[in-house]
Amino acid sequence: MSKQEMIVRHKLIDRLCHWTIVFVGLVTFLTGFSFFFPSFQWLSGIVGTPQLAKIMHPFFGLVMVALLAVMLMRYYSHNKWNKYDLPWMKAVVWVLLQKEDNIPPVGHYNPGQKMLFRAFVIFVLAFIVTGIMMWQPYFAPMFSAEAVNWATLIHSACGILMLIALVVHVWMACWIEGSITGMLYGKVSKAWARKHHPMMLEEEHKDK
């Protein structure tokens, strides 16, 4: 395609941040599951040994949370609710059937993606607070055993819920052809934008 037919969807810094999160997040999730589920203890081998996994997990977690926070701040302006979001949600059946003519227009992100955005905000905050409370031997001694137990429970639950959210995120990206390509190379065709995110073209013109 010619350059005139393409539009930037993800800038280089956002793509680098996204794929770094994928790598760091994978290590964080695998080591985390190795702690809480004995049958998954072998997953700690991704960083060497179970002992090393316990040391490295919080540091990988901090990197993941920091990069997520950066992405959330950069994408904040695209994830504000607008008047088209509720009609879009009411037409979710047409969305699933990919009947674009019956779907209200959306901008850079649709309401489903915006809800995932807000879920990730909650997970980031929960991971920061509970992770610090659990972190041995640095911060955990500052809290009661009961508080640490609650933090562990919430941390684990958020980890599982975030994993489910990530599965939905990947499914959505695979379901809409061209989404993954946009995150790999940064650009999508204007025809793709008109079909899936028509108001994104208007936002592009406003930014210019």
HUWO-V238468 format. One record per pair of residues at least 12 apart in sequence whose C-alpha atoms are under 7 Angstrom apart, sorted by the first residue. I is the first residue (numbers start at 1). J is the second residue. Records with the same first field share a line. If there is no record, write none. Layout:
I = J / J
//
This chain:
5 = 189 / 190
6 = 187 / 188 / 189 / 190
7 = 187 / 188 / 189 / 190
8 = 186 / 187 / 188
9 = 182 / 186 / 187 / 188
10 = 182 / 183 / 186 / 187
11 = 186
12 = 186
14 = 71
15 = 183 / 184
17 = 67
21 = 64 / 67
24 = 60 / 64
25 = 64
28 = 57 / 60 / 61
30 = 43 / 44
31 = 43 / 44 / 53 / 57
32 = 57
65 = 124
78 = 108 / 109
79 = 109 / 114
84 = 104 / 105 / 106
85 = 111
87 = 104
88 = 103 / 104
89 = 111
91 = 103
100 = 195
105 = 197 / 198 / 199
106 = 197 / 198 / 199
107 = 197 / 198 / 199 / 200
108 = 197 / 200
116 = 165
123 = 158 / 162
126 = 155
127 = 155
130 = 151 / 152 / 155
131 = 155
133 = 148 / 151
134 = 148 / 151 / 152
//
